[in-house]
Amino acid sequence: MSQGVDELTVVDPRTGERVARVPIADPGACAAAVGRARAAYRGWASTPAAERAAAIAAAAAAVRSAAPELADLNERETGKLRADALGGVEAGAATLVQYAELGPLHRGRSLHGDWAATDLMVPEPRGVVAVLTPWNDPVAVAAGLLGAALVTGNTVVHKPSERCPGTGRRFAELLAAELPDGVLEIVDGDGTVGARLAADEVDVVAHVGSSATGREIALACAGRGAKAVLENGGNDAAIVDAGVAPRWAAEQVALGAFANAGQICVSVERIYVVESMAAEFLDALVGEARRWAERIGPLVDERHRRQVHSHVTDAVQRGARVLTGGEPTSGPGSFYPPTVVADCTPDMLLMCEETFGPIAPVRVVPDFAAALTEAADDRYGLAAAVLTADMAHAQQAWRTLPVGTVKINNVFGGAPGGASEPRRSSGSGFGFGPELLDEMTAMKVVHWSAPGG
């Protein structure tokens, strides 16, 4: 992706060929979109919950029907593998169905007060929601935020990532086609457009993206009393304890570090392995990295590849060893090989910042206690994985690690409906699950007594 004076140029990260040019919304266009959403709010908020849910369910069916089109756009704009792109569309459609089912069931409470009065707690939509979504899973992530906001009676102005504007816009258009005019508005553009929306008189800003942008959004919302729902960067640790099978541990870590070329919000970003099994684990991890080399797509663009490689270069300059990979792939596209880096130290960018690429930086520690201490010493707080056969260690880990999600003996996975809150620089609020309906609504207390006389 590159930017002209008033347009974005999107290129295929596999070939470097231009995919599209997209106009950047100017301040007037952004204000007009917010105004249309504001004008549509009362009508949509007063629409029966079952009717809103039916519209979202219809949108889910439309998204499923358009899966090949959406997957094709996603492949061309971000380099996502076809199977992963189709999986993201299916996940998005399933999420819309989930919120269509949950929306009418979202409820308040009745309270027990005076016999002659009625007391209620009633959830109400918050108003206009600005939804700013990322490029690494554009359909699935947007489906959650848009579905939850819309089914609870809010209206939305959606800005897809500038790295996949075609995918994001087409997905949102499929939803908007099932809704009244103004209920879902779409604007295209870069970070300046997102900042403009966050500073406008919207009631909620829901953002998935970098921590730096999240901090700016939080400040903008705090200044006028708007709500911010943020899922931002992560620097997720994986701990490899003594007593687990080295090859299995390497398979798990490789999956966490290399899937989608390391461009997943909860990718494994730093690895702590107990010294007694470090040699066997590292040998196995190098083998896994080489097997993954033919199974990953490119990084999203050349700018991101330079960022990933700068982290590897920094580590080498500080004394780390690259065991495999470590150099941008030659030829067209923004490919980067699965890379294993040993002898890492806490001051290296690979260990203290989110790299978001197919890099497995490994730090050897004397024991599990040291691994847990170092894993917890981080400014992010999104997720962590712990591979251990020791029940006491597992218990200590999930109770100690200051992150929103802890996965024991599996780097990915979890039951449907689970929701967590990120910590520290990784954001705030529930970004998915049934609890996202609570984020998109505000609770009102009603006390109703009979008139005097």
N, C-alpha and C positions, 0 to 999 in steps of 0.2 A: 504494500500500500504506500502510495506517495500522495502528496497534497500540492495542488496548484493554488492560485489565488482564491478561487471560489468553487473548487471541485476536488473530489478525491479520485485518484486513479488506483484501481485494484488490479493486481497482477496475480497470475497463477503461480503459487510458490513451487510447483513442480517443474515449470518450464520457464518462468519469467515473462511469459506473454501476457499482454494486457487483457483483462477480463471485462472491465467496465470503467466508465467515468460517471461519477455521481455528484450532482450539485450539492453544495453545503447550504443548509438552511440558514438564512440571514436572521437578524433579530426580529424583523417584522413577521417572518414566517413562524418563528417559534412562539411569539406572543399570540399570533392568530390561532395556532393549534391549541395553546392553553385556553384561549378564550372560547373556542368551540367546545372543548371538553368541559369547561365550566358551565356553559349554557346547557349542555346535555345532562348535567349531573342530576338535577332534581327529578327529571323524568325517569332516568335509569335507576336512581336510588329508590324510587317509589314503585318500580316494576316488581311484581311478586317474585319472591326468591326462586320459585319453581320455574318461572319463565326465564329468568336470568340463567339458571342452570341448564335449561333446555338449549339455549343459545350456545352455551359453552360446549355442551355435548355435540351439537351440530358442527361446531368448529372443529372439534376433535376428529369427527368423521371426515371433514374436508381435508384436514392435515394428513390423515392416513391415505386418502386418495391421491394426494399430491406428493407422497413420499419420494418417488423417483425424481421429481423435479427439484424438491428441496435438497435431496442428497446430492444431486448433480451440482447445484449452486454451491453447496457447502464444500464439495471436493475442489471445485475450481477456485473458490475464494480463499480457502484456508489450507488446502492440501490434505484434509482429513481422508482417511481410507474409506472406501465405499461402504464396507460393512459397518464401520463405526458411524459413518454419516447416517446410514439407514437406521442404525440402532438409536441414534440421537433423536431422529424423527419419531420413531415408535415410542421412545421414552417420553417425548413431549406430548404426543397424543394421549398416552396413558395418564400423564399428569393432568391434562385437561379433563379427562373423564373422572379422575379422582376428585378434582375440585367441583365438578358438576354434581357429583354425588354428595360431597361434604357440605357444599354451600347451603342448601336448604335445611341442613341439620345443625348448622351453627347457631348456638342458642345462648341466651342469657340465663338469669335465675330469678325465681320469685323469692321474696324475703318475708319473714314473719314479723310483722309489726303490730300496730293496733288492730283490734278485731274489725273496726269500722273502716279501715283503710286498706288500700292495695299498694304494695311496694314491689317494684320490679327493678332488675338490672337488665338493660337492653343494649345489645351491640348495634352500632350504627356505622355506615361507611364514613370514611374520613374526608372524602371529597375528590380532588384531582390528584392522581398519582403519576409522578414522572418515573418511568422505568428505564434504566440504563443497563444494557446487557452486554456480555462479553462475546468474544469470537471463538473460544475454544470448544464450546458446546452450545451453539446459538439457539437451536430450537428447544432443546430440553430445558435450559435455564430460563429462557423467556417464557416458556409455557407455564412454569410454576408461578412466576411473579405476575404475569398477565392474568392467568386463570384465577388466582386467589384475589387479586384486586377487583376484577370484573364481576366475579360471582357474588361478592359481598356488596356490590352496588356502587363501587367507585367508578369514575371515568379515568382514562389513562392517556398520557402522551408518552409514546415509546420511541426511544432512540436506540437502534441497534448499533453494534460496534462498527466503527469505520473500516475495520478489516474484513467484514463480511456484510456489507449493507444490502446486497441483493438477497441473501438468505434471510436476513432479519426482516427486511421489508416484505418479502413474499409471504413469510410465515404470518406476520401481523396482518397482512391484507386478507388472508384466509379467515382470520378471526373477525376482522372488521366487517367482512361481508355478511356475517350472521348477526350483526349488532345494529342498533339505530345509529343514525348519523351523529358524529361527534363523540360517541362513547369511547372509541379507540382511535386516537390520532397518531400519525407516524411522521417523524422528522428524521432526516439524514444529516450526517455531519461528523466532525471530529470532536475532540475533547472540549473545544470552545463551545460547541452547541450543548453538550452535556452540562457544562458549567453554567451556561445561560439558563437552562431549564431548572437546574438546582437552585439558582438565585431568584427564579420567578416566584410568583405567588401560588405555587402548588402546595398541597397539604402534606404530601409524603414524597420522599425520594427513595426509591429502591434501587440499589446499585450493586452489581457484581463486577469486580475488577480490581485494580491496583489499590494498595493501601494509601499511597500518596493522594490519589483521587478521592478515596474514601474520607480521608481527613479533611480535605477541602469541602466535601459535601456536608460532613458533620458540622463544620464551622458555619457554612451558609444556612443550614437548617436551624442551628442553635440561635442564630441572630434574629430569626423571625418566629421561632416556636413551631416550626414544621418538624415532622417525624422523619428520621432517617433509618432505613433498614439496609444494613451493609454486610456483604460477604466479600472480604478483601483478601489480600495476599496471605500466603501461608509458607512456612518453611518446615514442612512436616518431617519429623524424625522417625526413623525405624531403628529399633533396638534388636540386636541379634544376641540372644543369651547363650550361655554354655548349655550343652545338653541337647540341643536341637540338631537335626540332620543338616549338615552343611549344604548339600545340594538342594534340599527342599527350601532352606532359608534363602539361598541364592535365587531360586525360581521366584519366590515371593517378592524379594527385593527388586529383582529385574522387572517383574510385572509392574510394581509400583513406580519404578523410576523411568521405564521406557515406553509404557503404553501411551498411545497418542503422542509419541515423541516427547514424553514428559510434560505435555501441556494439559494437565488436568489439575483442577484446584487442589485436590488432595493427593497429588503425586508425592512419592517419596523424594525428599530433597536432601537429606543428610542421613548417614548410616553410622551407628555405633555398634561395633562388634566386640565381644569379650575376647581378651587376648588368647585364651586357651584354644579357641577354635578359629582364630583369625586367618591363619595360612590356608586352611582347607576352604573356608568360606570365600576368600578372595580368589582362589583358583577357580572355584565353581562359578563365581560371579563373572569372571572374565569370560568363561565359556558361555554363560548365558548371554552376555552382551554380544558376543560374536554371532550367536544364533538369532538374536533379535535384529541384527543388522539388515536382514532382508525383509523385515516385518513391520517397519515403521515408515511413516510418511515424512514429508519435510516439516521444518519449522514454518511458522505462519508467513514470515517474510524475511528479507535480508537484514532489515534493521534488528529484528529479534535474534537472528543468527549471530550477528556481531555482538549482541549483548551476552548471549550464552557463551560464546567463545572468550569474551573478555573475562568471564568468571573463571574459566579453565586456565587461561593465561596467568591470571592473578595467582591462582593456586600453585602453578608450576614455579613462578617467580619467588614464591614464599617457601619452596622446598618440597612440594608434593610431587608424586610420581604418577604419570599417566600409564596405566597398564594395558589399555586398549582404547582405540579411538583418539579423540582429542584434537582433531583437525577437521575443518569444514570439508565436506565432500566436494571433489572437483566436478565440473560439468554444470549444466543448467539447474536452476532451482536452488532453494535454500535448505538443502539437506545437511544434517549433522549426524554423525554416527553415534550409536550407543557407546558411552564412554565410562570407564571405571578409573577413578583417581584415588590413590592410596596416600598414606602419610599426611592426611589432612589435619589441620589445626583450627581451633575456634575462630581465629582472626581472619581466615580466608573467606572471600565473598561466597564461595560455594557452601560454606557452613553457616554464615550469618545472614545471608540474603536469599530471597527467592530467585532461583535460576530459571525455572520453568522450561527446562529442556531435558534431553535424554542423557543426563549425567548422574552417575552414582558415586558421590564422594564418600569415602570410608575413613572413619577414625577408629583406631584400635584403643580400647580402654581396658584397665586391669580387671574390672569386675562389673556386675550388674548395677551395683550401687553407683559407681562412677558414671555408667551409661545413663542411668535415670537422672542423675544430677545435671549432666551436661545437656541432655535432651530437654529438660525443663527450663534451662537457662537461655531463653530466647524471647525476642520481643513480639513474635507472632503467637497465635494460639488457635489454629484451625483444627488440626488433627494429628494423630500419631499412631504408629503401629508397633506392636511388641510381639516378637517371636520367642516364645519360652515354653518349656515343659514344666516349669516350677509354678505351682498354683499360688504360692505365697508371693512370688515375684509378680505374677499377673495381677493379683489383688492390689499389691502395693503400687503398681504402675497406673492402673486406671484411677486409683484414688489420688495419686500424686501429680500426674501430668496436667498442667494448666491449659488444657485445650478443650475444644468443643466435642470432639469425637476421638475415642480410643478404640483401636481395633486389635484384638488379641488373636494372633496366629492366622491372620488373613489381612492382606493390605487393602483389599476392597471388600464390599459386601455389607449386608445389614438388612434387617427386617423392613418391610414396607411401613411407611408412616412414621418412621423415626425422624426426629428433628433435634437439632442441637443449636446452641448459640456460640458463635466464635468469640474468642477472647482477645484482649490486648489490641495489637495493630491489625488483627484479622477481621475486625468488624464488630457488629452488635445486632442483636435481634435475631428472630427465627427467619431464615430465608427459604424454608421449604417445610413440608409436612402440614398436618392440621393446624399447628400453632401459627402458621403464616396467616391464616384467617383472622387470628387475634391481632396480629400486627397491622392488618389492613382495616381494622375497625376500632372504634372508640366506645367505651362502655358508658352508658348514661343511666343514672338512677332516677326512677320515677316514684314519687310518693303521691298517692291519690286518695284524698279524703272526701267525704260527703260535705256539701255546703252547709253552713250554719243557718239558723233562722228560727 
